[in-house]
Amino acid sequence: MAGGAGLVGIVLVSHSGPVAESVAELAVGLAGGGAEAPIAAAGGTPDGGFGTSAELIAEAARRVDRGAGVALLADLGSAVLTVKALIAEGDELPGSAQLVDAPFVEGAVAAVVTASAGADLTAVAAAAEEAYGYRKE
């Protein structure tokens, strides 16, 4: 998915390619019109299987990096661990890449809406993290 220059980029890391792509599509659709933050799905393995791929994550992060930062949201255990390892290595991801502790779907929507409004990485991460407080009762 394409995105605007100067906006925070977002990478959705899932164990499933179709899940990551669907959540990205949902988030963009709910963000409405106007500027669209760059977003990329990094789901599954290069051969289309379940799992996570450091290569796919790094490539997605480079693709959405517009210089304003990159927020990475991950779905489950090894996706989180893979992103953490890439950040620790320090040379595979843009220097401004940040793992955001947020629920995958609600956090992705909040991140895309906030980034599309032109917010900085700190505000995008905070909006995604606040999604943990969304009550469904």
VENLINWO-V625674 format. One record per residue. N is the residue number from 1. RES is the residue in three letters. PHI is phi as a letter, one per 30 degrees, with the letter a starting at -180 (* if undefined). PSI is psi as a letter, one per 40 degrees, with the letter a starting at -180 (* if undefined). D_LAST is the distance of its C-alpha to the last C-alpha in Angstrom with 1 decimal. Layout:
n->(N,N)
res->(RES,RES)
phi->(PHI,PHI)
psi->(PSI,PSI)
d_last->(D_LAST,D_LAST)
This chain:
n->(1,2,3,4,5,6,7,8,9,10,11,12,13,14,15,16,17,18,19,20,21,22,23,24,25,26,27,28,29,30,31,32,33,34,35,36,37,38,39,40,41,42,43,44,45,46,47,48,49,50,51,52,53,54,55,56,57,58,59,60,61,62,63,64,65,66,67,68,69,70,71,72,73,74,75,76,77,78,79,80,81,82,83,84,85,86,87,88,89,90,91,92,93,94,95,96,97,98,99,100,101,102,103,104,105,106,107,108,109,110,111,112,113,114,115,116,117,118,119,120,121,122,123,124,125,126,127,128,129,130,131,132,133,134,135,136,137)
res->(MET,ALA,GLY,GLY,ALA,GLY,LEU,VAL,GLY,ILE,VAL,LEU,VAL,SER,HIS,SER,GLY,PRO,VAL,ALA,GLU,SER,VAL,ALA,GLU,LEU,ALA,VAL,GLY,LEU,ALA,GLY,GLY,GLY,ALA,GLU,ALA,PRO,ILE,ALA,ALA,ALA,GLY,GLY,THR,PRO,ASP,GLY,GLY,PHE,GLY,THR,SER,ALA,GLU,LEU,ILE,ALA,GLU,ALA,ALA,ARG,ARG,VAL,ASP,ARG,GLY,ALA,GLY,VAL,ALA,LEU,LEU,ALA,ASP,LEU,GLY,SER,ALA,VAL,LEU,THR,VAL,LYS,ALA,LEU,ILE,ALA,GLU,GLY,ASP,GLU,LEU,PRO,GLY,SER,ALA,GLN,LEU,VAL,ASP,ALA,PRO,PHE,VAL,GLU,GLY,ALA,VAL,ALA,ALA,VAL,VAL,THR,ALA,SER,ALA,GLY,ALA,ASP,LEU,THR,ALA,VAL,ALA,ALA,ALA,ALA,GLU,GLU,ALA,TYR,GLY,TYR,ARG,LYS,GLU)
phi->(*,d,a,d,d,i,c,d,c,b,c,c,c,b,d,b,e,d,d,d,d,d,d,d,d,d,d,d,d,d,d,i,d,i,d,c,d,d,b,b,c,b,c,i,c,e,d,j,d,d,k,b,b,e,d,d,d,d,d,d,d,d,d,c,d,c,j,c,j,b,c,c,c,b,d,b,f,d,d,d,d,d,d,e,d,d,d,d,d,i,b,c,c,e,e,c,d,b,d,c,d,b,d,d,d,d,d,d,d,d,d,d,d,d,d,d,d,j,d,d,d,d,d,d,d,d,d,d,d,d,d,d,d,d,d,c,c)
psi->(i,i,i,i,i,e,i,h,i,h,h,h,h,i,e,h,d,d,d,d,d,d,d,d,d,d,d,d,d,e,e,a,a,a,i,h,i,h,i,i,h,g,i,a,i,d,e,e,i,i,a,i,h,d,d,d,d,d,d,d,d,d,d,e,h,e,e,e,i,h,h,h,h,i,d,i,c,d,d,d,d,d,d,d,d,d,d,d,d,e,e,d,i,i,d,e,h,h,h,h,g,i,i,d,d,d,d,d,d,d,d,d,d,d,d,d,e,e,i,i,d,d,d,d,d,d,d,d,d,e,d,d,e,h,i,f,*)
d_last->(33.3,35.3,34.4,35.8,38.4,37.5,33.7,31.8,31.8,28.9,29.4,26.8,28.0,26.9,28.7,28.8,30.5,28.7,25.2,26.4,28.0,25.0,22.6,25.4,25.8,22.2,22.1,25.4,24.4,21.4,23.6,25.6,29.3,31.6,32.4,30.9,30.5,32.4,30.2,31.4,30.0,31.7,30.6,32.5,36.2,39.1,40.1,36.7,35.5,32.5,32.7,33.1,36.1,37.3,39.6,36.9,34.7,37.7,38.9,35.5,35.4,38.9,38.1,35.3,37.1,38.3,39.2,36.0,34.3,32.4,28.8,28.2,24.8,25.1,23.0,24.4,27.1,30.4,29.2,28.3,31.6,33.6,32.3,33.1,36.5,37.2,36.4,38.6,41.4,41.4,43.4,41.3,38.5,39.0,39.5,36.4,34.1,31.0,28.5,25.0,22.5,19.4,17.0,19.2,17.6,15.4,18.3,20.9,19.5,19.3,22.8,24.4,23.3,24.5,27.6,28.5,28.5,31.2,29.5,31.2,30.1,28.8,26.4,25.4,24.6,22.7,20.5,19.8,19.2,16.7,14.5,13.7,11.7,9.3,5.8,3.7,0.0)
